[in-house]
Amino acid sequence: MVLINIAMNIHRHLGKSLNAGLYKSAFESELSDKGISFEANKKYDVNYNGVILNYKFHVDFLVENDFLVIIKSTKQTFDSIETNVYEKLVTPRPKTVLIINFYEDLLQFKKIIINE
């Protein structure tokens, strides 16, 4: 998957545990350089019991209108709560969410497939 290769290249060149904003800038640059269509800082409505709340859920990138990409640099591990947000609350639902964490020595990522 090209998005994971991009993240691995960034991690290899910049290293671990830097500010997430730096990784986001590098990711955006790589997407542009490769001619991959994306929107940065995408906002999604949140659906609570059939009501769209007056709150927007922010994600780092929507790539090719299909993948949500979340960039992190934190000790936090991936958990089911985060997965639940994407599967149940975010409207409209993307097909795939990719969470990338640059904090550790080895790049961490989690791919979530959204079932309609």
Summary of the structure (lengths in Angstrom):
residues: 116
radius of gyration: 14.2
end to end distance: 22.3
largest distance: 44.4
contacts: 311
relative contact order: 0.20
helix: 32%
strand: 38%
